[in-house]
Amino acid sequence: MVKPCPRDRFFAMEKPFYQKLIPVTILVSLLAFMTAMTMSTPRNNPFLMQDSHPIAELEFRDGQMGFVGISGITWTILPNGTCQASRFINDTVSSPHQRCQLERQDLVMLANILSDRNFADLPSELPSEPTLNPHRLTIRLGEKSSTLLLQTGQSIENVLTTLHNQPETPRSRFLTIAQAIDRLVRQHCGDN
């Protein structure tokens, strides 16, 4: 009697190649589907519509009080991602001097920061130390706005550095949102 070769027995037990790929293909397809669903849903974010666009126009004003009143730059981000910069003096806003387009993931990131930092619960005026000619920051989303006064010449980054490793406050939440908006528009649109 001829003894079967161990190699023949091994190959006889092995599944065809395509049968090995079926579980891998199912797993990869499932992961791709889950990733696509995660990317396309606003994950119950109150600042996003179902199509992952912001619920309203977002405005970020960065101004300095001075002799003529308050003047500076206002960045407006429309729900479709159009971003434009205009100069302002008090309530007079010039026509936009700079435009750019933000990507969908940028809009989702901004909405997530607004949600994570609880923008809806920020007061309209954050308590600030009295100062002569303050640096004034305002964030407005639709009808909701919040304003913070900083010392003359003080930057968002400088203040956030001093607040590092301290408990979260409305001031730090506001500054974190302002920093995210400022970085995003500078990254995509350049400096004003």
MDAnalysis code that builds the backbone (N, CA, C; Angstrom):
import MDAnalysis as mda
import numpy as np

u = mda.Universe.empty(576, n_residues=192, atom_resindex=np.repeat(np.arange(192), 3), trajectory=True)
u.add_TopologyAttr("name", ["N", "CA", "C"] * 192)
u.add_TopologyAttr("resid", np.arange(1, 193))
u.add_TopologyAttr("resname", ["MET", "VAL", "LYS", "PRO", "CYS", "PRO", "ARG", "ASP", "ARG", "PHE", "PHE", "ALA", "MET", "GLU", "LYS", "PRO", "PHE", "TYR", "GLN", "LYS", "LEU", "ILE", "PRO", "VAL", "THR", "ILE", "LEU", "VAL", "SER", "LEU", "LEU", "ALA", "PHE", "MET", "THR", "ALA", "MET", "THR", "MET", "SER", "THR", "PRO", "ARG", "ASN", "ASN", "PRO", "PHE", "LEU", "MET", "GLN", "ASP", "SER", "HIS", "PRO", "ILE", "ALA", "GLU", "LEU", "GLU", "PHE", "ARG", "ASP", "GLY", "GLN", "MET", "GLY", "PHE", "VAL", "GLY", "ILE", "SER", "GLY", "ILE", "THR", "TRP", "THR", "ILE", "LEU", "PRO", "ASN", "GLY", "THR", "CYS", "GLN", "ALA", "SER", "ARG", "PHE", "ILE", "ASN", "ASP", "THR", "VAL", "SER", "SER", "PRO", "HIS", "GLN", "ARG", "CYS", "GLN", "LEU", "GLU", "ARG", "GLN", "ASP", "LEU", "VAL", "MET", "LEU", "ALA", "ASN", "ILE", "LEU", "SER", "ASP", "ARG", "ASN", "PHE", "ALA", "ASP", "LEU", "PRO", "SER", "GLU", "LEU", "PRO", "SER", "GLU", "PRO", "THR", "LEU", "ASN", "PRO", "HIS", "ARG", "LEU", "THR", "ILE", "ARG", "LEU", "GLY", "GLU", "LYS", "SER", "SER", "THR", "LEU", "LEU", "LEU", "GLN", "THR", "GLY", "GLN", "SER", "ILE", "GLU", "ASN", "VAL", "LEU", "THR", "THR", "LEU", "HIS", "ASN", "GLN", "PRO", "GLU", "THR", "PRO", "ARG", "SER", "ARG", "PHE", "LEU", "THR", "ILE", "ALA", "GLN", "ALA", "ILE", "ASP", "ARG", "LEU", "VAL", "ARG", "GLN", "HIS", "CYS", "GLY", "ASP", "ASN"])
u.atoms.positions = np.array([
    [0.830, -1.168, 0.000],
    [0.000, 0.000, 0.000],
    [0.884, 1.244, 0.000],
    [0.482, 2.200, -0.808],
    [1.248, 3.430, -0.949],
    [0.770, 4.409, 0.112],
    [1.727, 4.906, 0.823],
    [1.432, 5.880, 1.871],
    [1.268, 7.269, 1.242],
    [0.186, 8.013, 1.639],
    [0.051, 9.352, 1.066],
    [1.149, 10.274, 1.588],
    [1.572, 11.111, 0.735],
    [2.604, 12.096, 1.093],
    [1.979, 13.139, 2.022],
    [2.670, 13.555, 3.095],
    [2.105, 14.572, 3.997],
    [1.754, 15.860, 3.260],
    [2.513, 16.149, 2.232],
    [2.245, 17.360, 1.460],
    [0.878, 17.275, 0.779],
    [0.510, 16.121, 0.247],
    [-0.781, 15.942, -0.413],
    [-1.928, 16.121, 0.578],
    [-1.752, 15.603, 1.782],
    [-2.790, 15.743, 2.804],
    [-2.978, 17.220, 3.174],
    [-1.884, 17.972, 3.266],
    [-1.951, 19.392, 3.602],
    [-2.739, 20.154, 2.540],
    [-2.420, 19.907, 1.276],
    [-3.105, 20.616, 0.202],
    [-4.560, 20.189, 0.072],
    [-4.867, 18.965, 0.409],
    [-6.244, 18.486, 0.336],
    [-7.119, 19.180, 1.375],
    [-6.532, 19.595, 2.509],
    [-7.300, 20.240, 3.575],
    [-7.401, 21.751, 3.360],
    [-6.521, 22.307, 2.584],
    [-6.502, 23.755, 2.392],
    [-7.700, 24.209, 1.560],
    [-8.308, 25.347, 1.975],
    [-9.450, 25.896, 1.255],
    [-8.943, 26.618, 0.012],
    [-9.772, 26.678, -1.007],
    [-9.382, 27.468, -2.181],
    [-9.164, 28.928, -1.773],
    [-8.310, 29.605, -2.513],
    [-7.907, 30.971, -2.208],
    [-9.101, 31.920, -2.097],
    [-10.055, 31.819, -3.020],
    [-11.200, 32.733, -3.000],
    [-12.050, 32.561, -1.746],
    [-12.085, 31.351, -1.175],
    [-12.856, 31.145, 0.051],
    [-12.182, 31.818, 1.242],
    [-10.877, 31.961, 1.198],
    [-10.162, 32.659, 2.273],
    [-10.426, 34.162, 2.213],
    [-10.660, 34.677, 1.031],
    [-10.856, 36.119, 0.870],
    [-12.242, 36.593, 1.290],
    [-13.209, 35.717, 1.335],
    [-14.582, 36.129, 1.645],
    [-14.681, 36.811, 3.011],
    [-14.164, 36.238, 4.112],
    [-14.273, 36.942, 5.404],
    [-13.518, 38.274, 5.411],
    [-12.367, 38.318, 4.761],
    [-11.580, 39.558, 4.711],
    [-12.348, 40.622, 3.934],
    [-12.936, 40.247, 2.818],
    [-13.705, 41.183, 2.004],
    [-14.905, 41.720, 2.782],
    [-15.582, 40.859, 3.494],
    [-16.734, 41.294, 4.296],
    [-16.289, 42.264, 5.381],
    [-15.197, 41.969, 6.058],
    [-14.693, 42.838, 7.121],
    [-14.294, 44.206, 6.578],
    [-13.556, 44.234, 5.477],
    [-13.128, 45.507, 4.884],
    [-14.344, 46.310, 4.425],
    [-15.312, 45.659, 3.821],
    [-16.528, 46.349, 3.368],
    [-17.292, 46.942, 4.545],
    [-17.391, 46.196, 5.618],
    [-18.085, 46.673, 6.811],
    [-17.374, 47.886, 7.410],
    [-16.061, 47.826, 7.501],
    [-15.298, 48.963, 8.028],
    [-15.441, 50.187, 7.133],
    [-15.396, 50.001, 5.820],
    [-15.560, 51.118, 4.888],
    [-16.946, 51.736, 5.030],
    [-17.964, 50.909, 5.164],
    [-19.328, 51.404, 5.331],
    [-19.462, 52.206, 6.623],
    [-18.901, 51.674, 7.716],
    [-18.984, 52.371, 9.004],
    [-18.244, 53.702, 8.947],
    [-17.095, 53.739, 8.298],
    [-16.337, 54.982, 8.156],
    [-17.129, 55.996, 7.345],
    [-17.717, 55.563, 6.242],
    [-18.514, 56.462, 5.409],
    [-19.704, 57.016, 6.186],
    [-20.354, 56.200, 6.964],
    [-21.497, 56.657, 7.754],
    [-21.062, 57.658, 8.815],
    [-19.933, 57.410, 9.441],
    [-19.428, 58.316, 10.467],
    [-19.073, 59.663, 9.864],
    [-18.448, 59.654, 8.688],
    [-18.038, 60.894, 8.038],
    [-19.235, 61.690, 7.530],
    [-20.318, 61.029, 7.189],
    [-21.429, 61.728, 6.560],
    [-22.501, 62.187, 7.541],
    [-22.459, 61.770, 8.776],
    [-23.489, 62.180, 9.727],
    [-22.938, 63.212, 10.693],
    [-23.744, 64.186, 11.059],
    [-23.281, 65.232, 11.951],
    [-23.231, 64.818, 13.412],
    [-23.394, 63.564, 13.724],
    [-23.349, 62.994, 15.070],
    [-24.088, 63.838, 16.104],
    [-25.303, 64.190, 15.765],
    [-26.183, 64.940, 16.664],
    [-25.591, 66.273, 17.099],
    [-24.873, 66.916, 16.215],
    [-24.278, 68.210, 16.514],
    [-25.330, 69.292, 16.273],
    [-25.658, 70.099, 17.302],
    [-26.699, 71.114, 17.133],
    [-26.299, 72.246, 16.188],
    [-25.026, 72.316, 15.808],
    [-24.551, 73.383, 14.932],
    [-24.465, 72.951, 13.471],
    [-24.873, 71.707, 13.178],
    [-24.835, 71.195, 11.805],
    [-26.219, 70.790, 11.336],
    [-26.468, 71.048, 10.040],
    [-27.675, 70.521, 9.417],
    [-27.393, 69.071, 9.031],
    [-28.400, 68.363, 8.554],
    [-28.229, 66.962, 8.170],
    [-27.189, 66.781, 7.074],
    [-27.008, 67.785, 6.201],
    [-26.028, 67.667, 5.117],
    [-24.622, 68.076, 5.563],
    [-24.419, 68.218, 6.865],
    [-23.124, 68.557, 7.478],
    [-22.655, 69.975, 7.171],
    [-23.570, 70.859, 6.815],
    [-23.232, 72.269, 6.674],
    [-23.666, 72.988, 7.954],
    [-22.988, 74.073, 8.313],
    [-23.380, 74.820, 9.516],
    [-24.826, 75.307, 9.423],
    [-25.450, 75.455, 10.578],
    [-26.856, 75.860, 10.616],
    [-27.048, 77.322, 10.241],
    [-25.993, 78.125, 10.345],
    [-26.113, 79.554, 10.064],
    [-24.734, 80.120, 9.726],
    [-24.750, 81.374, 9.324],
    [-23.516, 82.098, 9.035],
    [-22.712, 82.277, 10.327],
    [-21.407, 82.053, 10.244],
    [-20.517, 82.231, 11.389],
    [-19.665, 83.464, 11.138],
    [-19.621, 84.361, 12.114],
    [-18.823, 85.578, 11.979],
    [-17.837, 85.657, 13.137],
    [-16.601, 86.022, 12.814],
    [-15.566, 86.229, 13.825],
    [-14.995, 87.624, 13.617],
    [-15.212, 88.495, 14.611],
    [-14.708, 89.874, 14.548],
    [-13.518, 90.017, 15.473],
    [-12.456, 90.565, 14.928],
    [-11.234, 90.813, 15.690],
    [-10.932, 92.297, 15.551],
    [-11.210, 93.050, 16.612],
    [-11.067, 94.497, 16.525],
    [-10.309, 95.097, 17.690],
    [-9.865, 96.322, 17.483],
    [-9.126, 97.075, 18.493],
    [-9.832, 98.408, 18.699],
    [-10.099, 98.730, 19.950],
    [-10.708, 100.009, 20.286],
    [-9.639, 101.087, 20.131],
    [-10.030, 102.229, 19.592],
    [-9.069, 103.312, 19.400],
    [-9.773, 104.650, 19.287],
    [-9.106, 105.594, 18.657],
    [-9.588, 106.968, 18.541],
    [-10.924, 107.050, 17.801],
    [-11.087, 106.270, 16.724],
    [-12.308, 106.342, 15.912],
    [-13.401, 105.397, 16.401],
    [-13.130, 104.632, 17.416],
    [-14.067, 103.619, 17.900],
    [-13.392, 102.266, 17.816],
    [-14.108, 101.279, 17.330],
    [-13.510, 99.954, 17.191],
    [-13.341, 99.642, 15.705],
    [-12.155, 99.163, 15.346],
    [-11.882, 98.825, 13.949],
    [-11.091, 97.530, 13.891],
    [-11.222, 96.845, 12.767],
    [-10.495, 95.594, 12.605],
    [-10.980, 94.805, 11.412],
    [-10.899, 93.492, 11.529],
    [-11.267, 92.563, 10.455],
    [-12.419, 91.684, 10.936],
    [-13.358, 91.448, 10.052],
    [-14.412, 90.485, 10.334],
    [-14.348, 89.381, 9.284],
    [-14.297, 88.146, 9.768],
    [-14.325, 86.970, 8.893],
    [-15.730, 86.409, 8.938],
    [-16.321, 86.185, 7.776],
    [-17.656, 85.607, 7.688],
    [-17.557, 84.276, 6.956],
    [-18.078, 83.233, 7.582],
    [-18.089, 81.900, 6.973],
    [-19.545, 81.534, 6.714],
    [-19.878, 81.403, 5.442],
    [-21.243, 81.059, 5.049],
    [-21.454, 79.551, 5.162],
    [-22.701, 79.102, 5.299],
    [-22.955, 77.664, 5.429],
    [-22.411, 76.815, 4.277],
    [-22.239, 77.412, 3.084],
    [-21.703, 76.645, 1.953],
    [-20.175, 76.565, 1.964],
    [-19.528, 77.183, 2.968],
    [-18.075, 77.126, 3.093],
    [-17.352, 78.345, 2.563],
    [-18.074, 79.266, 1.921],
    [-17.441, 80.492, 1.443],
    [-17.009, 81.320, 2.647],
    [-15.761, 81.749, 2.624],
    [-15.203, 82.539, 3.723],
    [-14.721, 83.861, 3.141],
    [-15.074, 84.961, 3.785],
    [-14.657, 86.265, 3.276],
    [-14.244, 87.177, 4.417],
    [-13.249, 88.012, 4.129],
    [-12.740, 88.968, 5.110],
    [-13.116, 90.378, 4.676],
    [-13.558, 91.177, 5.644],
    [-13.894, 92.579, 5.400],
    [-13.331, 93.408, 6.542],
    [-12.968, 94.624, 6.226],
    [-12.536, 95.554, 7.271],
    [-13.782, 96.251, 7.822],
    [-13.711, 96.620, 9.105],
    [-14.843, 97.335, 9.687],
    [-14.341, 98.444, 10.596],
    [-15.158, 99.486, 10.679],
    [-14.978, 100.566, 11.655],
    [-16.348, 100.761, 12.279],
    [-16.430, 100.495, 13.576],
    [-17.702, 100.523, 14.305],
    [-18.716, 99.617, 13.598],
    [-19.852, 100.168, 13.149],
    [-20.870, 99.345, 12.491],
    [-20.747, 99.340, 10.968],
    [-19.780, 100.078, 10.424],
    [-19.591, 100.147, 8.977],
    [-18.628, 99.054, 8.530],
    [-19.113, 98.182, 7.658],
    [-18.305, 97.065, 7.158],
    [-18.073, 97.274, 5.667],
    [-16.804, 97.213, 5.246],
    [-16.482, 97.369, 3.825],
    [-16.848, 96.105, 3.061],
    [-16.817, 96.214, 1.743],
    [-17.046, 95.005, 0.945],
    [-15.846, 94.078, 1.128],
    [-16.049, 92.783, 0.955],
    [-14.967, 91.818, 1.209],
    [-13.726, 92.096, 0.354],
    [-12.574, 92.037, 0.993],
    [-11.316, 92.232, 0.265],
    [-10.567, 90.914, 0.062],
    [-11.095, 89.853, 0.637],
    [-10.450, 88.547, 0.521],
    [-11.510, 87.456, 0.612],
    [-11.369, 86.436, -0.244],
    [-12.318, 85.310, -0.241],
    [-11.558, 84.003, -0.377],
    [-12.145, 82.955, 0.195],
    [-11.612, 81.608, 0.012],
    [-12.748, 80.621, 0.255],
    [-12.477, 79.360, 0.017],
    [-13.491, 78.325, 0.188],
    [-12.984, 77.297, 1.192],
    [-13.764, 77.048, 2.237],
    [-13.421, 76.025, 3.217],
    [-13.996, 74.688, 2.770],
    [-13.317, 73.629, 3.127],
    [-13.762, 72.280, 2.791],
    [-14.847, 71.834, 3.779],
    [-15.591, 70.825, 3.386],
    [-16.661, 70.298, 4.239],
    [-16.118, 69.844, 5.591],
    [-14.957, 69.171, 5.601],
    [-14.404, 68.689, 6.871],
    [-14.003, 69.856, 7.779],
    [-13.643, 71.010, 7.196],
    [-13.339, 72.194, 8.005],
    [-14.602, 72.707, 8.694],
    [-15.707, 72.711, 7.958],
    [-16.982, 73.162, 8.525],
    [-17.441, 72.227, 9.637],
    [-17.268, 70.926, 9.431],
    [-17.635, 69.948, 10.459],
    [-16.746, 70.133, 11.688],
    [-15.441, 70.362, 11.466],
    [-14.519, 70.570, 12.582],
    [-14.925, 71.806, 13.403],
    [-15.269, 72.895, 12.705],
    [-15.714, 74.103, 13.415],
    [-16.982, 73.834, 14.223],
    [-17.933, 73.153, 13.621],
    [-19.178, 72.834, 14.333],
    [-18.902, 71.952, 15.543],
    [-17.966, 71.026, 15.408],
    [-17.616, 70.163, 16.542],
    [-16.984, 70.965, 17.674],
    [-16.140, 71.932, 17.341],
    [-15.530, 72.780, 18.375],
    [-16.602, 73.628, 19.053],
    [-17.521, 74.195, 18.259],
    [-18.616, 74.975, 18.845],
    [-19.439, 74.117, 19.800],
    [-19.675, 72.884, 19.417],
    [-20.453, 71.971, 20.257],
    [-19.658, 71.532, 21.484],
    [-18.410, 71.107, 21.268],
    [-17.575, 70.620, 22.375],
    [-17.326, 71.700, 23.424],
    [-17.177, 72.942, 22.988],
    [-16.914, 74.055, 23.913],
    [-18.201, 74.750, 24.346],
    [-19.339, 74.178, 23.978],
    [-20.645, 74.640, 24.434],
    [-20.872, 76.127, 24.147],
    [-20.686, 76.508, 22.884],
    [-20.859, 77.898, 22.471],
    [-22.249, 78.430, 22.821],
    [-23.265, 77.599, 22.692],
    [-24.644, 78.039, 22.930],
    [-24.848, 78.575, 24.345],
    [-24.048, 78.117, 25.305],
    [-24.208, 78.558, 26.692],
    [-23.260, 79.682, 27.099],
    [-22.449, 80.181, 26.177],
    [-21.574, 81.305, 26.527],
    [-22.414, 82.569, 26.692],
    [-22.061, 83.411, 27.662],
    [-22.800, 84.671, 27.815],
    [-22.513, 85.607, 26.639],
    [-23.406, 86.568, 26.418],
    [-23.198, 87.500, 25.304],
    [-21.987, 88.404, 25.548],
    [-21.715, 88.728, 26.786],
    [-20.520, 89.507, 27.155],
    [-19.799, 88.746, 28.255],
    [-18.574, 88.343, 27.978],
    [-17.796, 87.632, 28.996],
    [-17.143, 88.643, 29.929],
    [-17.127, 88.369, 31.221],
    [-16.500, 89.295, 32.164],
    [-15.026, 89.508, 31.808],
    [-14.615, 90.765, 31.837],
    [-13.233, 91.124, 31.514],
    [-12.762, 92.213, 32.454],
    [-11.451, 92.303, 32.593],
    [-10.883, 93.386, 33.398],
    [-11.016, 94.685, 32.614],
    [-11.370, 95.779, 33.296],
    [-11.467, 97.052, 32.581],
    [-10.094, 97.447, 32.024],
    [-10.102, 97.933, 30.804],
    [-8.853, 98.344, 30.168],
    [-9.131, 99.465, 29.179],
    [-8.135, 100.278, 28.946],
    [-8.232, 101.360, 27.978],
    [-7.939, 100.784, 26.596],
    [-8.750, 101.096, 25.611],
    [-8.588, 100.614, 24.235],
    [-8.412, 99.093, 24.154],
    [-9.425, 98.335, 24.561],
    [-9.290, 96.877, 24.583],
    [-9.264, 96.243, 23.188],
    [-8.717, 95.059, 23.142],
    [-8.751, 94.183, 21.965],
    [-10.066, 93.419, 22.090],
    [-10.964, 93.581, 21.120],
    [-12.320, 93.030, 21.242],
    [-12.543, 91.906, 20.232],
    [-12.957, 90.749, 20.739],
    [-13.248, 89.579, 19.907],
    [-14.727, 89.241, 20.027],
    [-15.377, 89.007, 18.901],
    [-16.788, 88.619, 18.898],
    [-16.970, 87.419, 17.979],
    [-17.701, 86.432, 18.467],
    [-18.081, 85.276, 17.660],
    [-19.602, 85.289, 17.586],
    [-20.121, 85.191, 16.349],
    [-21.572, 85.173, 16.160],
    [-21.934, 84.011, 15.245],
    [-22.916, 83.242, 15.657],
    [-23.464, 82.171, 14.828],
    [-24.963, 82.375, 14.782],
    [-25.474, 82.799, 13.630],
    [-26.892, 83.131, 13.532],
    [-27.213, 84.293, 14.452],
    [-28.160, 84.100, 15.347],
    [-28.568, 85.150, 16.291],
    [-27.744, 85.150, 17.576],
    [-27.009, 84.103, 17.838],
    [-26.227, 83.962, 19.077],
    [-24.852, 84.594, 18.893],
    [-24.478, 85.473, 19.819],
    [-23.133, 86.053, 19.765],
    [-22.547, 86.132, 21.169],
    [-21.229, 86.175, 21.201],
    [-20.502, 86.281, 22.458],
    [-19.276, 87.150, 22.217],
    [-18.979, 88.035, 23.170],
    [-17.877, 88.987, 23.024],
    [-16.959, 88.914, 24.231],
    [-15.660, 89.017, 23.959],
    [-14.641, 89.023, 25.009],
    [-13.692, 90.184, 24.762],
    [-13.375, 90.915, 25.826],
    [-12.396, 91.997, 25.743],
    [-11.078, 91.525, 26.335],
    [-9.990, 91.758, 25.590],
    [-8.641, 91.454, 26.065],
    [-7.899, 92.759, 26.294],
    [-6.769, 92.675, 26.947],
    [-5.925, 93.853, 27.135],
    [-5.428, 94.340, 25.770],
    [-5.088, 95.604, 25.672],
    [-4.572, 96.165, 24.430],
    [-3.385, 95.346, 23.933],
    [-3.439, 94.932, 22.676],
    [-2.332, 94.198, 22.071],
    [-2.225, 92.735, 22.475],
    [-3.065, 92.271, 23.367],
    [-3.002, 90.879, 23.824],
    [-3.558, 89.957, 22.736],
    [-2.878, 88.836, 22.496],
    [-3.333, 87.897, 21.469],
    [-4.070, 86.718, 22.104],
    [-4.816, 86.015, 21.275],
    [-5.549, 84.829, 21.729],
    [-4.572, 83.805, 22.294],
    [-3.475, 83.569, 21.562],
    [-2.485, 82.566, 21.979],
    [-1.868, 82.912, 23.331],
    [-1.538, 84.191, 23.544],
    [-0.935, 84.609, 24.821],
    [-1.872, 84.329, 25.991],
    [-3.141, 84.648, 25.817],
    [-4.102, 84.443, 26.905],
    [-4.310, 82.952, 27.146],
    [-4.421, 82.162, 26.072],
    [-4.597, 80.717, 26.242],
    [-3.393, 80.084, 26.931],
    [-2.203, 80.598, 26.673],
    [-1.002, 80.081, 27.337],
    [-1.088, 80.303, 28.842],
    [-1.587, 81.458, 29.256],
    [-1.704, 81.724, 30.698],
    [-2.802, 80.880, 31.343],
    [-3.778, 80.444, 30.549],
    [-4.877, 79.631, 31.085],
    [-4.581, 78.134, 31.027],
    [-3.428, 77.770, 30.493],
    [-3.057, 76.357, 30.338],
    [-3.052, 75.650, 31.694],
    [-3.557, 74.431, 31.737],
    [-3.626, 73.589, 32.946],
    [-4.535, 74.156, 34.033],
    [-5.449, 75.032, 33.664],
    [-6.432, 75.536, 34.620],
    [-7.797, 74.962, 34.246],
    [-8.726, 74.920, 35.192],
    [-10.066, 74.401, 34.873],
    [-10.714, 75.211, 33.744],
    [-11.561, 74.542, 32.980],
    [-12.238, 75.204, 31.865],
    [-13.206, 76.258, 32.392],
    [-13.185, 77.414, 31.754],
    [-14.067, 78.524, 32.102],
    [-14.737, 79.019, 30.821],
    [-15.770, 79.850, 30.940],
    [-16.345, 80.432, 29.721],
    [-15.299, 81.192, 28.902],
    [-14.387, 81.861, 29.583],
    [-13.316, 82.606, 28.895],
    [-12.427, 81.663, 28.086],
    [-12.000, 80.551, 28.684],
    [-11.126, 79.615, 27.961],
    [-11.888, 78.924, 26.827],
    [-13.173, 78.648, 27.029],
    [-13.982, 78.046, 25.962],
    [-14.092, 78.998, 24.777],
    [-14.376, 80.265, 25.068],
    [-14.475, 81.275, 24.011],
    [-13.154, 81.371, 23.254],
    [-12.054, 81.471, 23.984],
    [-10.742, 81.627, 23.345],
    [-10.355, 80.410, 22.510],
    [-10.729, 79.221, 22.949],
    [-10.440, 78.015, 22.174],
    [-11.199, 78.040, 20.848],
    [-12.458, 78.463, 20.885],
    [-13.251, 78.582, 19.654],
    [-12.641, 79.652, 18.751],
    [-12.317, 80.816, 19.330],
    [-11.739, 81.912, 18.549],
    [-10.422, 81.493, 17.896],
    [-9.587, 80.781, 18.638],
    [-8.307, 80.325, 18.097],
    [-8.520, 79.360, 16.923],
    [-9.480, 78.461, 17.050],
    [-9.754, 77.498, 15.971],
    [-10.223, 78.218, 14.708],
    [-11.115, 79.189, 14.863],
    [-11.601, 79.949, 13.703],
    [-10.451, 80.728, 13.080],
    [-9.691, 81.431, 13.912],
    [-8.579, 82.249, 13.432],
    [-7.559, 81.401, 12.667],
    [-7.177, 80.272, 13.224],
    [-6.204, 79.395, 12.550],
    [-6.745, 78.860, 11.234],
    [-8.017, 78.479, 11.231],
    [-8.613, 77.906, 10.030],
    [-8.658, 78.918, 8.889],
    [-9.125, 80.131, 9.165],
    [-9.216, 81.117, 8.082],
    [-7.832, 81.552, 7.618],
    [-6.878, 81.635, 8.526],
    [-5.512, 81.995, 8.106],
    [-4.875, 80.874, 7.288],
    [-5.162, 79.638, 7.653],
    [-4.611, 78.499, 6.918],
    [-5.156, 78.453, 5.488],
    [-6.453, 78.700, 5.330],
    [-7.069, 78.587, 4.003],
    [-7.070, 79.894, 3.223],
    [-7.132, 81.019, 3.906],
    [-7.274, 82.298, 3.218],
    [-6.028, 83.174, 3.323],
    [-5.100, 82.815, 4.189],
    [-3.920, 83.646, 4.399],
    [-4.209, 84.749, 5.400],
    [-3.204, 85.541, 5.677],
    [-3.404, 86.671, 6.590],
    [-4.207, 87.745, 5.889],
    [-4.904, 88.519, 6.691],
    [-5.772, 89.545, 6.135],
    [-4.947, 90.638, 5.546],
])
